[in-house]
Amino acid sequence: MNKVGLFIKNNYKRALILFFSNFMVAAGASFCFLNYKHTGFDGILTGGVSGFTLIINQIFKTNLEFVATILTWVLYIIGAIFLKKRFAIQTLISAILFPAFLFLFKLPIFKSVQEAFNTLDPILDSALGGICMGTGCGLVYRIDGSTGGFDVPPLIINKFFKIKLSILFFIQDGILVLLALIANFNLNQVVVGLVSVLMCSTFVEVTQVAGQKCYVAEIISDRYEEINKIILEKLERGTTLFEATGGYTGQNKKVIRVMIPKKQYHELMNIVNKIDSSAFMTIQVTNAVFGDGFRDFKDR
């Protein structure tokens, strides 16, 4: 296979995710925020480029899609300067696709779609837009990418000052809200906008870890050899055996540690209960497990 073919094979999944995620982010931004029209609402506030674009438009009465495109590319260039080559490569596709989709959704063919969104209650529209944008952003973050835009300032500050990104994003959204009040958005508009920010942050988190959760089980039993054998043979999962000493009894016991996907949870419970119903078992949830039998590091 030549280099081009190998590159396509190794990166087509990332390209599809970037395409779909930018489609969702732009759809939420266009239909739910930038071009939403309802009694008392000429657009709905949100975080990021879309929210800042509405604030600029409120002050200067500009073209929304044009301002969003300029903002996206200005922030991309700043990110490329401070965050170097890796950021520039990862984010270039998003910097192209997001503005392109914004202009696409303004075409007459999508007019009926926009009119349908305009019939929604502002709070419902804000929540739906937050879900779309949060899901899209979460998919990008899941492949260690970036949507560019207002991801850039927190990423730069985090690089130099090591402040948690969650705190930086919260401060950034707070500043956007204050700017909105200065730009003559009323309190009702700001509160409705905060709904989108909350839903967006929630679905970023949900999307990032969806389908990745596994269970870590630790089992203490006098019949550990039988339990361990069945886990190895029936569940086909590797185990770790280690010795623990009871703090009260002072007795030494063998502990089985095993990591299983969600679908094997009940099967493991049945195995342990059938062999030793008096066994002591703890189960913890983990967001991701990488290695043989689970996820590959390159798919994170």
C-alpha positions as CSV (number, residue, x, y, z in Angstrom):
1,M,0.0,0.0,0.0
2,N,1.4,3.4,-1.0
3,K,1.8,6.3,1.5
4,V,-1.4,8.0,0.4
5,G,-3.5,4.9,0.8
6,L,-1.9,4.2,4.2
7,F,-2.6,7.8,5.3
8,I,-6.3,7.5,4.3
9,K,-6.6,4.1,6.0
10,N,-5.2,5.5,9.3
11,N,-7.1,8.8,9.3
12,Y,-10.5,8.3,7.6
13,K,-12.3,7.8,10.9
14,R,-10.9,11.0,12.3
15,A,-11.9,12.8,9.1
16,L,-15.5,11.5,9.3
17,I,-15.7,12.4,13.0
18,L,-14.4,15.9,12.3
19,F,-16.9,16.4,9.4
20,F,-19.9,15.2,11.4
21,S,-19.0,17.1,14.6
22,N,-18.5,20.3,12.7
23,F,-21.8,19.7,11.0
24,M,-23.5,19.4,14.4
25,V,-21.7,22.4,15.9
26,A,-22.6,24.6,12.9
27,A,-26.2,23.4,12.8
28,G,-26.7,24.2,16.4
29,A,-25.0,27.6,16.0
30,S,-26.9,28.5,12.9
31,F,-30.4,27.3,13.5
32,C,-30.6,27.6,17.3
33,F,-28.5,30.7,18.0
34,L,-27.4,33.0,15.3
35,N,-30.5,33.0,13.1
36,Y,-33.2,32.2,15.6
37,K,-36.1,34.6,15.6
38,H,-38.9,34.6,18.2
39,T,-40.8,37.2,20.2
40,G,-38.2,39.2,22.1
41,F,-35.3,37.2,20.6
42,D,-33.2,38.1,17.6
43,G,-30.7,35.2,18.1
44,I,-29.9,33.4,21.4
45,L,-26.8,33.9,23.4
46,T,-24.4,31.0,23.9
47,G,-20.7,30.5,24.6
48,G,-17.9,30.5,22.1
49,V,-17.7,32.0,18.7
50,S,-21.5,32.0,18.2
51,G,-22.2,34.0,21.5
52,F,-19.4,36.5,20.8
53,T,-20.7,37.0,17.2
54,L,-24.2,37.8,18.5
55,I,-22.7,40.4,20.9
56,I,-20.6,42.0,18.1
57,N,-23.7,42.0,15.9
58,Q,-25.8,43.7,18.7
59,I,-23.3,46.5,18.8
60,F,-22.3,46.9,15.2
61,K,-25.1,45.3,13.2
62,T,-22.8,43.2,11.0
63,N,-23.2,40.0,8.9
64,L,-23.3,37.1,11.4
65,E,-21.6,34.4,9.2
66,F,-18.9,36.8,8.1
67,V,-18.0,37.8,11.7
68,A,-18.0,34.1,12.8
69,T,-15.7,33.2,9.9
70,I,-13.3,36.1,10.7
71,L,-13.3,35.2,14.5
72,T,-12.7,31.5,13.7
73,W,-9.6,32.3,11.5
74,V,-8.2,35.0,13.8
75,L,-8.4,32.6,16.8
76,Y,-7.0,29.7,14.6
77,I,-3.9,31.8,13.7
78,I,-3.4,32.9,17.3
79,G,-3.6,29.2,18.4
80,A,-1.2,28.1,15.6
81,I,1.3,30.7,16.9
82,F,1.2,29.8,20.6
83,L,0.2,26.1,20.4
84,K,2.4,25.2,17.5
85,K,2.2,22.6,14.8
86,R,0.1,19.9,16.5
87,F,-2.8,22.4,17.2
88,A,-2.5,23.9,13.6
89,I,-2.8,20.5,11.9
90,Q,-5.6,19.2,14.2
91,T,-7.7,22.3,14.0
92,L,-7.3,23.3,10.3
93,I,-10.2,21.1,9.1
94,S,-12.5,22.6,11.8
95,A,-11.4,26.1,10.8
96,I,-12.5,25.3,7.2
97,L,-15.6,23.2,7.9
98,F,-17.4,25.3,10.6
99,P,-17.6,28.6,8.6
100,A,-18.5,26.6,5.4
101,F,-21.4,24.9,7.1
102,L,-22.6,28.3,8.5
103,F,-22.9,29.7,5.0
104,L,-24.4,26.5,3.7
105,F,-27.2,26.6,6.3
106,K,-28.2,30.1,5.2
107,L,-29.1,28.9,1.7
108,P,-32.8,29.1,0.7
109,I,-33.0,25.2,0.8
110,F,-32.7,25.4,4.6
111,K,-35.3,28.2,5.1
112,S,-38.0,25.8,6.1
113,V,-35.7,24.2,8.6
114,Q,-34.9,27.6,10.2
115,E,-38.6,28.4,10.3
116,A,-39.3,25.2,12.2
117,F,-36.7,26.1,14.8
118,N,-38.2,29.5,15.1
119,T,-41.4,28.0,16.3
120,L,-39.7,26.5,19.4
121,D,-39.8,28.1,22.8
122,P,-36.6,30.0,23.5
123,I,-35.6,27.8,26.4
124,L,-36.2,24.6,24.4
125,D,-34.3,26.0,21.4
126,S,-31.4,27.0,23.7
127,A,-31.3,23.5,25.2
128,L,-31.4,21.8,21.9
129,G,-28.7,24.0,20.5
130,G,-26.5,23.3,23.5
131,I,-27.0,19.6,23.0
132,C,-26.0,19.8,19.3
133,M,-22.9,21.9,20.0
134,G,-21.9,19.9,23.1
135,T,-22.2,16.6,21.2
136,G,-20.2,18.0,18.3
137,C,-17.4,19.4,20.5
138,G,-17.3,16.2,22.6
139,L,-16.7,14.1,19.5
140,V,-13.8,16.3,18.5
141,Y,-12.3,16.3,22.0
142,R,-12.7,12.5,22.1
143,I,-10.2,12.1,19.2
144,D,-7.9,14.6,20.9
145,G,-8.8,17.3,18.4
146,S,-10.0,20.9,18.8
147,T,-12.8,22.9,17.3
148,G,-10.6,26.0,17.4
149,G,-12.6,29.2,18.0
150,F,-12.9,30.0,21.7
151,D,-11.1,26.8,22.7
152,V,-7.9,28.8,21.9
153,P,-7.7,31.4,24.8
154,P,-8.1,28.7,27.6
155,L,-5.7,26.3,25.9
156,I,-3.0,29.1,25.7
157,I,-3.5,30.1,29.3
158,N,-3.4,26.5,30.4
159,K,-0.2,25.9,28.5
160,F,1.7,28.7,30.3
161,F,0.0,28.9,33.7
162,K,-1.4,25.4,34.2
163,I,-4.8,26.6,35.3
164,K,-7.5,23.9,35.0
165,L,-9.3,24.2,31.6
166,S,-12.8,23.8,33.3
167,I,-12.1,26.9,35.4
168,L,-10.8,28.9,32.4
169,F,-13.9,28.0,30.3
170,F,-16.2,29.0,33.2
171,I,-14.4,32.4,33.5
172,Q,-14.6,32.9,29.7
173,D,-18.3,32.2,29.6
174,G,-18.8,34.5,32.6
175,I,-17.0,37.3,30.7
176,L,-19.2,36.7,27.6
177,V,-22.3,37.0,29.8
178,L,-21.1,40.3,31.2
179,L,-20.3,41.5,27.7
180,A,-23.9,40.6,26.7
181,L,-25.3,42.7,29.5
182,I,-23.1,45.6,28.4
183,A,-24.3,45.1,24.8
184,N,-27.9,45.7,25.9
185,F,-29.1,42.1,26.1
186,N,-31.7,41.9,28.8
187,L,-31.6,39.5,31.8
188,N,-34.2,37.2,30.3
189,Q,-32.0,36.7,27.1
190,V,-28.9,36.1,29.3
191,V,-30.6,33.5,31.4
192,V,-31.9,31.7,28.3
193,G,-28.4,31.8,27.0
194,L,-27.0,30.2,30.2
195,V,-29.3,27.2,29.5
196,S,-27.3,26.5,26.3
197,V,-24.0,26.9,28.1
198,L,-25.1,24.4,30.7
199,M,-26.4,21.9,28.2
200,C,-23.3,22.3,26.0
201,S,-20.9,21.6,28.9
202,T,-23.0,18.6,30.0
203,F,-23.1,16.9,26.6
204,V,-19.4,17.6,26.0
205,E,-18.7,15.5,29.1
206,V,-21.3,12.8,28.2
207,T,-20.0,12.5,24.6
208,Q,-16.4,12.3,25.6
209,V,-16.9,9.2,27.8
210,A,-19.9,7.6,26.1
211,G,-19.3,3.9,25.4
212,Q,-15.9,3.9,27.2
213,K,-17.0,3.0,30.8
214,C,-15.8,-0.3,32.1
215,Y,-15.8,-2.0,35.5
216,V,-12.9,-2.8,37.8
217,A,-13.9,-5.6,40.2
218,E,-11.9,-6.9,43.2
219,I,-13.0,-10.2,44.6
220,I,-11.9,-11.8,47.9
221,S,-12.9,-15.5,48.3
222,D,-11.5,-18.7,49.8
223,R,-12.4,-20.2,46.5
224,Y,-10.4,-17.7,44.4
225,E,-8.8,-20.3,42.3
226,E,-12.1,-21.6,40.9
227,I,-13.4,-18.0,40.4
228,N,-10.2,-17.0,38.7
229,K,-10.3,-20.0,36.3
230,I,-13.8,-19.4,35.2
231,I,-13.1,-15.7,34.6
232,L,-10.1,-16.6,32.4
233,E,-12.0,-19.3,30.5
234,K,-15.5,-18.0,30.2
235,L,-15.1,-14.2,30.2
236,E,-11.7,-14.4,28.5
237,R,-10.5,-11.6,30.7
238,G,-7.0,-11.3,32.2
239,T,-6.8,-11.1,36.0
240,T,-4.3,-9.9,38.6
241,L,-3.9,-11.8,41.8
242,F,-2.4,-10.1,44.9
243,E,-2.3,-10.7,48.6
244,A,-4.1,-8.6,51.2
245,T,-4.1,-8.7,55.0
246,G,-7.3,-8.2,56.9
247,G,-7.0,-5.2,59.3
248,Y,-9.2,-6.8,61.9
249,T,-8.5,-10.5,61.5
250,G,-4.9,-10.3,60.5
251,Q,-5.5,-13.1,58.0
252,N,-3.9,-13.2,54.5
253,K,-6.3,-13.5,51.6
254,K,-5.9,-13.6,47.8
255,V,-7.6,-10.8,45.9
256,I,-8.7,-11.1,42.2
257,R,-8.7,-7.9,40.2
258,V,-10.3,-8.0,36.8
259,M,-11.5,-5.3,34.3
260,I,-14.6,-6.0,32.3
261,P,-16.8,-4.2,29.9
262,K,-20.3,-3.2,30.9
263,K,-21.9,-6.1,29.0
264,Q,-20.1,-8.7,31.2
265,Y,-21.2,-7.1,34.5
266,H,-24.1,-9.5,35.2
267,E,-22.1,-12.5,33.9
268,L,-19.3,-11.8,36.4
269,M,-21.8,-11.4,39.3
270,N,-23.4,-14.8,38.4
271,I,-20.0,-16.5,38.3
272,V,-19.0,-15.3,41.7
273,N,-22.4,-15.9,43.3
274,K,-22.5,-19.4,41.9
275,I,-19.1,-20.4,43.2
276,D,-19.0,-18.5,46.5
277,S,-22.1,-16.6,47.5
278,S,-20.2,-15.4,50.6
279,A,-17.4,-13.8,48.6
280,F,-16.6,-10.1,49.2
281,M,-16.6,-8.1,46.0
282,T,-16.2,-4.4,45.2
283,I,-16.9,-2.9,41.7
284,Q,-15.8,0.5,40.5
285,V,-16.6,2.4,37.3
286,T,-13.7,3.6,35.1
287,N,-14.2,5.9,32.1
288,A,-11.7,4.1,29.9
289,V,-9.4,1.1,29.7
290,F,-6.6,0.9,27.1
291,G,-4.7,-2.3,26.3
292,D,-5.2,-5.8,25.0
293,G,-8.9,-6.8,25.0
294,F,-10.1,-3.2,25.4
295,R,-9.5,0.0,23.4
296,D,-6.4,0.8,21.4
297,F,-4.5,3.9,22.4
298,K,-4.7,5.4,18.9
299,D,-8.6,5.2,19.1
300,R,-8.8,7.4,22.3
